[in-house]
Amino acid sequence: MTFRTGTLAVIGRPNVGKSTLTNRLVGAKISITSRKAQTTRHQVRGILTTEVGGDDCQFVFVDTPGFQSTHKNALNRLMNRSVTTALADVDVVLFLIDGCRWGAGEREIVRLLPQGHPVLLVINKVDQLADKALLLPFIEKTAKEYEFAEIVPLSAEKGRGIEELLKATARYLPEGPHIFAADDITDRPERFLAAELLREKLFRNLGEELPYGIAVEIEKFEQEGELRRIHAAVVVDKAAHKAIVIGKGGERLKRMSSDARKDMETLFGGKVWLETWVKVKSGWADDERALKTLGYE
């Protein structure tokens, strides 16, 4: 049996389903998701070790933030840098787009694509196309935009086309020993994953604008046997946002924390005691020193 191992960058505009696809490929929730753009702020590596076409393959998927061309604060500059960094050191690129949509945002990303690396165009959300007959002409038209190694339509949410994507991708993995253990699903520590799972609940449950001024800081993470004790601060940009996050009688924060704790217990495979509170740190999203404290690099 041949061993193949490769790193694959999952890139695309905000909110096209990169994290949903990464989770589906890995088979576990390692990247947070919501309907709001820019949910993903960090590179998250998802690891899948499986047999494809008679070869023992290890895929290391790098879920990246959506490339942002409008907002230019320090946080968005760091997220864009994360995308370009991921592209500089991968074996394969998975360029994800939202259905039959191709425009200026996609062409801007095309200009970032590294030369000499196979790029697979992944057309996501094909299950949502009102007219499936549009797909083939769109594939033919888009194939002229760039020399894509493969074009694969799928639905990350429904899990359709995933096997076809793995087969297509495996052909471009270089031969070589595996980097991670066969049962590893991510290289991110539990402390990071805990912060992300709590931030997901904030994004999903708060207003349209507020989440972009929110971060999560894990101030203490202790493990006692199978029990994990986690102390997490929800960081907001303005004092007025604190009451919004907490909610009447503290019920909103309590509910979001409970939902996050349940996801942590599922992912970590053990009981979690989670304490959360809210603190104000004005201007954190445009302060590189504050961003570094919050884990942004």
PLY file of the C-alpha trace (Angstrom):
ply
format ascii 1.0
element vertex 297
property float x
property float y
property float z
element edge 296
property int vertex1
property int vertex2
end_header
0.00 0.00 0.00
1.27 3.47 -0.93
1.27 6.18 1.75
0.26 9.66 0.66
0.23 12.78 2.83
-0.58 16.34 1.86
-1.69 19.72 3.14
-4.71 21.27 1.46
-5.80 24.90 1.85
-9.57 25.41 1.84
-10.08 28.96 0.56
-12.87 31.17 -0.75
-14.94 34.25 -0.07
-16.64 34.66 3.32
-19.63 32.44 4.02
-19.26 29.96 1.15
-19.11 26.93 3.47
-15.40 26.35 4.06
-15.79 25.38 7.72
-18.82 23.21 6.99
-16.82 21.38 4.32
-13.81 20.94 6.62
-16.01 19.49 9.38
-17.72 17.17 6.91
-14.40 15.91 5.53
-12.92 15.32 8.99
-16.11 13.87 10.45
-16.06 16.08 13.55
-16.82 19.67 14.49
-13.42 21.35 14.66
-14.33 24.57 12.80
-17.17 26.75 13.97
-19.96 27.73 11.63
-22.76 30.29 11.41
-24.69 32.09 8.70
-22.68 35.24 9.36
-19.67 36.01 7.20
-16.20 36.04 8.78
-17.10 33.46 11.43
-13.72 31.79 10.90
-10.88 34.02 12.10
-8.01 31.53 12.44
-6.41 28.79 10.40
-7.80 25.48 11.67
-6.25 22.20 10.52
-8.52 19.21 10.16
-6.93 15.78 9.74
-8.41 12.80 7.91
-6.56 9.50 7.56
-8.32 7.03 5.30
-7.87 4.67 2.37
-8.66 6.11 -1.05
-8.24 4.12 -4.25
-6.02 1.53 -2.57
-3.66 4.15 -1.08
-3.38 5.01 2.62
-3.95 8.78 2.57
-3.62 11.48 5.21
-5.32 14.76 4.28
-4.45 17.84 6.34
-7.15 20.39 5.51
-6.40 24.01 6.44
-9.67 25.89 6.95
-8.93 29.57 6.35
-10.85 32.80 7.01
-12.85 34.16 4.10
-10.72 36.58 2.10
-11.91 40.10 2.93
-11.53 42.86 0.36
-13.62 45.61 1.99
-12.92 45.98 5.73
-9.30 46.84 6.48
-8.90 46.94 10.26
-6.09 45.05 11.98
-8.21 41.94 12.51
-9.12 41.66 8.83
-5.53 42.32 7.77
-4.44 39.43 9.98
-7.15 37.17 8.55
-6.14 37.99 4.97
-2.51 37.32 5.90
-3.66 33.94 7.23
-5.06 33.09 3.79
-1.91 34.06 1.89
0.26 32.21 4.43
-1.79 29.05 3.97
-1.40 29.26 0.20
2.36 29.59 0.43
2.96 26.19 1.98
0.42 23.64 0.73
0.34 20.76 -1.72
-3.20 21.28 -3.01
-5.71 24.17 -3.00
-9.46 23.65 -2.67
-11.10 26.85 -3.96
-14.68 26.84 -2.69
-17.42 28.91 -4.31
-21.10 29.37 -3.47
-23.15 27.61 -6.14
-23.06 29.07 -9.63
-21.71 32.42 -8.47
-18.56 33.83 -10.02
-17.63 37.49 -9.90
-15.07 40.07 -8.88
-14.49 38.46 -5.46
-13.61 35.11 -7.01
-11.34 36.73 -9.61
-9.50 38.55 -6.82
-8.83 35.22 -5.12
-7.67 33.71 -8.43
-4.89 36.32 -8.46
-3.66 34.93 -5.13
-3.49 31.30 -6.27
0.03 29.86 -6.09
1.69 28.78 -9.29
2.77 25.17 -9.52
0.14 23.78 -7.14
-2.97 21.92 -8.29
-6.14 23.91 -7.63
-9.48 22.14 -7.43
-12.58 24.28 -7.88
-15.26 23.07 -5.47
-18.78 24.23 -6.32
-20.65 24.08 -3.01
-24.40 24.24 -2.27
-25.43 22.64 -5.57
-28.42 21.18 -3.72
-29.78 24.73 -3.47
-29.71 25.42 -7.22
-33.22 26.15 -8.44
-32.31 24.97 -11.95
-29.82 22.08 -12.00
-29.50 22.47 -15.78
-27.41 25.59 -15.16
-24.59 23.61 -13.54
-22.92 22.11 -16.64
-22.80 25.39 -18.63
-21.45 27.13 -15.52
-18.69 24.51 -15.16
-17.74 24.95 -18.83
-17.65 28.73 -18.48
-15.70 28.76 -15.20
-13.11 26.32 -16.54
-11.92 29.16 -18.77
-11.21 31.43 -15.78
-8.26 29.37 -14.53
-6.51 26.10 -15.28
-8.23 24.11 -12.54
-6.94 20.57 -11.98
-10.48 19.36 -11.25
-13.95 20.87 -10.85
-16.11 19.09 -8.27
-19.73 20.01 -7.47
-21.02 19.02 -4.02
-23.13 19.89 -1.00
-21.03 20.14 2.15
-24.13 20.50 4.32
-25.84 17.41 2.90
-22.63 15.40 2.51
-23.17 14.82 -1.20
-20.10 14.63 -3.42
-17.65 14.28 -0.52
-16.39 10.87 -1.64
-15.88 12.20 -5.17
-13.89 15.15 -3.80
-11.63 12.86 -1.77
-10.97 10.65 -4.80
-10.20 13.69 -6.96
-7.94 15.23 -4.31
-6.05 12.02 -3.46
-4.56 11.94 -6.95
-2.56 15.08 -6.15
-1.25 14.11 -2.71
2.50 13.49 -2.74
3.81 10.13 -1.60
5.24 10.23 1.91
4.76 9.12 5.51
1.92 10.40 7.63
2.56 13.44 9.83
-0.13 12.80 12.43
-1.49 9.76 14.24
-4.27 7.93 12.41
-6.92 8.98 14.95
-5.96 12.68 15.15
-8.64 15.07 13.83
-6.91 18.43 14.45
-3.61 19.89 15.60
-5.34 22.66 17.60
-5.29 22.33 21.42
-8.49 21.95 23.43
-8.04 25.45 24.88
-8.35 26.95 21.39
-11.29 24.72 20.46
-13.15 25.68 23.64
-12.85 29.39 22.79
-14.07 28.77 19.26
-17.11 26.74 20.34
-18.19 29.49 22.71
-17.62 32.16 20.04
-19.83 30.17 17.66
-22.76 30.40 20.08
-22.22 34.16 20.37
-22.25 34.56 16.58
-25.37 32.48 16.20
-27.42 34.07 18.96
-26.60 37.77 18.85
-27.51 40.55 16.44
-26.12 41.08 12.96
-23.49 43.67 13.89
-22.54 42.78 17.45
-20.59 39.54 16.78
-17.90 41.36 14.81
-16.94 43.22 17.98
-16.77 40.04 20.06
-13.92 37.71 20.95
-13.38 34.96 23.51
-10.38 34.70 25.83
-9.78 31.49 27.80
-8.23 32.74 31.04
-7.90 29.35 32.71
-8.11 25.76 31.41
-7.54 22.95 33.92
-8.12 19.23 33.65
-8.86 17.00 36.63
-9.13 13.44 35.37
-11.96 13.48 32.82
-13.29 16.85 34.05
-12.20 20.07 32.35
-12.61 23.37 34.21
-12.72 26.28 31.81
-12.88 30.00 32.67
-13.77 32.10 29.62
-14.12 35.85 29.15
-16.34 37.21 26.40
-14.61 40.36 25.15
-16.77 43.16 23.73
-15.77 46.41 22.11
-18.24 48.74 23.87
-19.74 48.93 27.34
-23.24 49.05 25.83
-22.67 45.59 24.33
-22.09 43.96 27.70
-25.76 44.01 28.68
-26.75 42.66 25.26
-24.48 39.63 25.67
-25.57 38.95 29.25
-29.29 39.35 28.58
-32.11 39.83 31.06
-31.16 38.26 34.37
-28.09 36.73 32.71
-30.26 34.24 30.79
-28.78 34.84 27.32
-25.16 34.29 28.38
-26.22 31.31 30.50
-28.00 29.68 27.53
-25.13 30.28 25.10
-22.61 28.97 27.63
-24.70 25.84 28.21
-24.89 25.14 24.48
-21.13 25.65 24.12
-20.43 23.36 27.09
-22.44 20.54 25.50
-20.45 20.85 22.26
-17.20 20.83 24.25
-18.22 17.65 26.06
-19.03 15.97 22.74
-15.73 16.99 21.15
-13.52 16.37 24.20
-15.25 13.17 25.31
-15.61 14.21 28.95
-17.43 16.48 31.40
-16.85 20.24 31.22
-17.40 22.88 33.92
-17.60 26.23 32.16
-17.65 29.66 33.78
-18.16 32.71 31.56
-18.30 36.45 32.05
-18.13 39.59 29.90
-15.46 42.29 29.86
-15.01 45.43 27.78
-11.82 46.00 25.77
-12.43 49.00 23.51
-10.86 48.95 20.06
-9.50 45.42 20.39
-10.17 44.56 16.71
-7.81 47.32 15.53
-5.15 46.87 18.20
-2.45 44.39 17.17
-1.20 43.99 20.75
-4.71 43.16 21.97
-5.17 40.77 19.05
-2.01 38.90 20.00
-3.32 38.54 23.58
-6.51 37.05 22.14
-4.58 34.49 20.08
-4.48 36.23 16.69
-1.14 36.07 14.90
0 1
1 2
2 3
3 4
4 5
5 6
6 7
7 8
8 9
9 10
10 11
11 12
12 13
13 14
14 15
15 16
16 17
17 18
18 19
19 20
20 21
21 22
22 23
23 24
24 25
25 26
26 27
27 28
28 29
29 30
30 31
31 32
32 33
33 34
34 35
35 36
36 37
37 38
38 39
39 40
40 41
41 42
42 43
43 44
44 45
45 46
46 47
47 48
48 49
49 50
50 51
51 52
52 53
53 54
54 55
55 56
56 57
57 58
58 59
59 60
60 61
61 62
62 63
63 64
64 65
65 66
66 67
67 68
68 69
69 70
70 71
71 72
72 73
73 74
74 75
75 76
76 77
77 78
78 79
79 80
80 81
81 82
82 83
83 84
84 85
85 86
86 87
87 88
88 89
89 90
90 91
91 92
92 93
93 94
94 95
95 96
96 97
97 98
98 99
99 100
100 101
101 102
102 103
103 104
104 105
105 106
106 107
107 108
108 109
109 110
110 111
111 112
112 113
113 114
114 115
115 116
116 117
117 118
118 119
119 120
120 121
121 122
122 123
123 124
124 125
125 126
126 127
127 128
128 129
129 130
130 131
131 132
132 133
133 134
134 135
135 136
136 137
137 138
138 139
139 140
140 141
141 142
142 143
143 144
144 145
145 146
146 147
147 148
148 149
149 150
150 151
151 152
152 153
153 154
154 155
155 156
156 157
157 158
158 159
159 160
160 161
161 162
162 163
163 164
164 165
165 166
166 167
167 168
168 169
169 170
170 171
171 172
172 173
173 174
174 175
175 176
176 177
177 178
178 179
179 180
180 181
181 182
182 183
183 184
184 185
185 186
186 187
187 188
188 189
189 190
190 191
191 192
192 193
193 194
194 195
195 196
196 197
197 198
198 199
199 200
200 201
201 202
202 203
203 204
204 205
205 206
206 207
207 208
208 209
209 210
210 211
211 212
212 213
213 214
214 215
215 216
216 217
217 218
218 219
219 220
220 221
221 222
222 223
223 224
224 225
225 226
226 227
227 228
228 229
229 230
230 231
231 232
232 233
233 234
234 235
235 236
236 237
237 238
238 239
239 240
240 241
241 242
242 243
243 244
244 245
245 246
246 247
247 248
248 249
249 250
250 251
251 252
252 253
253 254
254 255
255 256
256 257
257 258
258 259
259 260
260 261
261 262
262 263
263 264
264 265
265 266
266 267
267 268
268 269
269 270
270 271
271 272
272 273
273 274
274 275
275 276
276 277
277 278
278 279
279 280
280 281
281 282
282 283
283 284
284 285
285 286
286 287
287 288
288 289
289 290
290 291
291 292
292 293
293 294
294 295
295 296
